[in-house]
Amino acid sequence: MVKIFIALFFSIFFSTKSYSSSNNLFFTTAQFMTYCKSDNIYELGICDGYIIAVSDVIYSLDKKTAQICLDENISIKTLRISIINFIVDNAELMNIEANKVIGQFFVNTFQCKK
């Protein structure tokens, strides 16, 4: 009887799906930095993709709210290196959400000139 109960318990426990919450943090800045400083091309791609995604979100906001102006010819490698330097210079941001820090970098570095 105990064996049947244990088998039933494990079959129910492992057959249910766990759903992640929608408010979970994807990357802290420290986690993000491990990808950006990696020698692995796949991990650099994760870093670059995250930077591009945050940039796209900023550009999709109301233009009055987010006024950043990027040079059309700026490379993702240049952005990655600049973001790494920004984070190193502001090490107190390491435990904050990476998207907020990248957004802050764009706003501080690429404000449109009037």
C-alpha atoms as a printed R data frame, in Angstrom:
    type eleno elety resid chain resno      x      y       z
1   ATOM     1    CA   MET     A     1  0.000  0.000   0.000
2   ATOM     2    CA   VAL     A     2  2.827  2.420   0.881
3   ATOM     3    CA   LYS     A     3  4.518  1.717  -2.458
4   ATOM     4    CA   ILE     A     4  1.312  2.560  -4.333
5   ATOM     5    CA   PHE     A     5  0.896  5.785  -2.356
6   ATOM     6    CA   ILE     A     6  4.503  6.825  -3.064
7   ATOM     7    CA   ALA     A     7  4.149  5.993  -6.763
8   ATOM     8    CA   LEU     A     8  0.905  7.947  -6.945
9   ATOM     9    CA   PHE     A     9  2.476 10.896  -5.108
10  ATOM    10    CA   PHE     A    10  5.464 11.051  -7.454
11  ATOM    11    CA   SER     A    11  3.324 10.678 -10.570
12  ATOM    12    CA   ILE     A    12  1.106 13.589  -9.505
13  ATOM    13    CA   PHE     A    13  3.986 15.717  -8.226
14  ATOM    14    CA   PHE     A    14  6.124 15.372 -11.347
15  ATOM    15    CA   SER     A    15  3.290 15.508 -13.858
16  ATOM    16    CA   THR     A    16  2.038 18.953 -12.877
17  ATOM    17    CA   LYS     A    17  3.497 21.907 -14.696
18  ATOM    18    CA   SER     A    18  4.861 24.805 -12.776
19  ATOM    19    CA   TYR     A    19  4.259 28.177 -14.323
20  ATOM    20    CA   SER     A    20  6.612 31.036 -13.723
21  ATOM    21    CA   SER     A    21  5.250 34.284 -12.467
22  ATOM    22    CA   SER     A    22  5.120 37.159 -14.889
23  ATOM    23    CA   ASN     A    23  6.871 39.491 -12.476
24  ATOM    24    CA   ASN     A    24 10.091 37.484 -12.152
25  ATOM    25    CA   LEU     A    25 13.346 39.287 -12.839
26  ATOM    26    CA   PHE     A    26 15.059 38.018 -15.979
27  ATOM    27    CA   PHE     A    27 18.547 39.435 -15.329
28  ATOM    28    CA   THR     A    28 20.204 41.407 -12.611
29  ATOM    29    CA   THR     A    29 22.961 43.652 -13.904
30  ATOM    30    CA   ALA     A    30 25.555 41.278 -12.437
31  ATOM    31    CA   GLN     A    31 24.078 38.323 -14.356
32  ATOM    32    CA   PHE     A    32 23.872 40.427 -17.514
33  ATOM    33    CA   MET     A    33 27.551 41.385 -17.162
34  ATOM    34    CA   THR     A    34 28.640 37.739 -17.130
35  ATOM    35    CA   TYR     A    35 27.178 37.366 -20.629
36  ATOM    36    CA   CYS     A    36 28.620 40.648 -21.896
37  ATOM    37    CA   LYS     A    37 32.142 39.882 -20.684
38  ATOM    38    CA   SER     A    38 32.147 36.311 -21.971
39  ATOM    39    CA   ASP     A    39 34.433 34.954 -24.687
40  ATOM    40    CA   ASN     A    40 31.620 32.650 -25.827
41  ATOM    41    CA   ILE     A    41 29.912 33.975 -28.966
42  ATOM    42    CA   TYR     A    42 26.542 32.551 -27.880
43  ATOM    43    CA   GLU     A    43 26.686 34.408 -24.549
44  ATOM    44    CA   LEU     A    44 27.760 37.622 -26.311
45  ATOM    45    CA   GLY     A    45 24.711 37.153 -28.518
46  ATOM    46    CA   ILE     A    46 22.500 37.009 -25.423
47  ATOM    47    CA   CYS     A    47 24.069 40.256 -24.205
48  ATOM    48    CA   ASP     A    48 23.712 41.974 -27.582
49  ATOM    49    CA   GLY     A    49 20.145 40.777 -28.037
50  ATOM    50    CA   TYR     A    50 19.188 42.088 -24.609
51  ATOM    51    CA   ILE     A    51 20.711 45.490 -25.398
52  ATOM    52    CA   ILE     A    52 18.846 45.636 -28.703
53  ATOM    53    CA   ALA     A    53 15.578 44.628 -27.032
54  ATOM    54    CA   VAL     A    54 15.854 47.342 -24.366
55  ATOM    55    CA   SER     A    55 16.738 49.883 -27.053
56  ATOM    56    CA   ASP     A    56 13.694 48.850 -29.097
57  ATOM    57    CA   VAL     A    57 11.431 49.221 -26.062
58  ATOM    58    CA   ILE     A    58 12.775 52.711 -25.398
59  ATOM    59    CA   TYR     A    59 12.177 53.705 -29.015
60  ATOM    60    CA   SER     A    60  8.637 52.331 -28.881
61  ATOM    61    CA   LEU     A    61  7.763 54.630 -25.966
62  ATOM    62    CA   ASP     A    62  6.210 58.015 -26.425
63  ATOM    63    CA   LYS     A    63  8.837 60.278 -27.993
64  ATOM    64    CA   LYS     A    64  8.170 62.961 -25.361
65  ATOM    65    CA   THR     A    65  9.023 60.490 -22.593
66  ATOM    66    CA   ALA     A    66 12.179 58.906 -23.997
67  ATOM    67    CA   GLN     A    67 14.297 61.297 -25.971
68  ATOM    68    CA   ILE     A    68 17.371 59.362 -27.007
69  ATOM    69    CA   CYS     A    69 19.185 59.774 -30.284
70  ATOM    70    CA   LEU     A    70 21.541 57.033 -31.423
71  ATOM    71    CA   ASP     A    71 23.902 57.459 -34.328
72  ATOM    72    CA   GLU     A    72 22.701 55.233 -37.180
73  ATOM    73    CA   ASN     A    73 26.202 53.820 -37.659
74  ATOM    74    CA   ILE     A    74 26.880 52.820 -34.046
75  ATOM    75    CA   SER     A    75 27.686 49.129 -33.741
76  ATOM    76    CA   ILE     A    76 26.319 46.762 -31.135
77  ATOM    77    CA   LYS     A    77 29.914 45.997 -30.109
78  ATOM    78    CA   THR     A    78 30.499 49.695 -29.378
79  ATOM    79    CA   LEU     A    79 27.275 49.823 -27.359
80  ATOM    80    CA   ARG     A    80 28.218 46.658 -25.449
81  ATOM    81    CA   ILE     A    81 31.650 48.041 -24.515
82  ATOM    82    CA   SER     A    82 30.126 51.387 -23.494
83  ATOM    83    CA   ILE     A    83 27.488 49.677 -21.349
84  ATOM    84    CA   ILE     A    84 30.135 47.509 -19.665
85  ATOM    85    CA   ASN     A    85 32.155 50.643 -18.857
86  ATOM    86    CA   PHE     A    86 29.016 52.411 -17.575
87  ATOM    87    CA   ILE     A    87 28.232 49.492 -15.270
88  ATOM    88    CA   VAL     A    88 31.819 49.223 -14.022
89  ATOM    89    CA   ASP     A    89 31.794 52.956 -13.257
90  ATOM    90    CA   ASN     A    90 28.469 52.545 -11.412
91  ATOM    91    CA   ALA     A    91 29.078 49.278  -9.557
92  ATOM    92    CA   GLU     A    92 26.306 50.079  -7.070
93  ATOM    93    CA   LEU     A    93 23.847 49.170  -9.858
94  ATOM    94    CA   MET     A    94 24.919 45.492  -9.983
95  ATOM    95    CA   ASN     A    95 21.891 44.185  -8.058
96  ATOM    96    CA   ILE     A    96 19.338 46.247  -9.981
97  ATOM    97    CA   GLU     A    97 17.376 44.926 -12.938
98  ATOM    98    CA   ALA     A    98 19.562 44.951 -16.051
99  ATOM    99    CA   ASN     A    99 16.867 46.543 -18.208
100 ATOM   100    CA   LYS     A   100 16.706 49.577 -15.898
101 ATOM   101    CA   VAL     A   101 20.474 50.027 -15.941
102 ATOM   102    CA   ILE     A   102 20.644 49.732 -19.736
103 ATOM   103    CA   GLY     A   103 17.780 52.210 -20.028
104 ATOM   104    CA   GLN     A   104 19.585 54.590 -17.701
105 ATOM   105    CA   PHE     A   105 22.727 54.208 -19.843
106 ATOM   106    CA   PHE     A   106 20.814 55.147 -23.011
107 ATOM   107    CA   VAL     A   107 19.128 58.151 -21.375
108 ATOM   108    CA   ASN     A   108 22.388 59.415 -19.840
109 ATOM   109    CA   THR     A   109 24.566 58.815 -22.888
110 ATOM   110    CA   PHE     A   110 22.354 59.488 -25.896
111 ATOM   111    CA   GLN     A   111 20.094 62.374 -24.944
112 ATOM   112    CA   CYS     A   112 18.926 64.259 -28.017
113 ATOM   113    CA   LYS     A   113 20.494 67.641 -28.430
114 ATOM   114    CA   LYS     A   114 18.024 70.450 -28.907
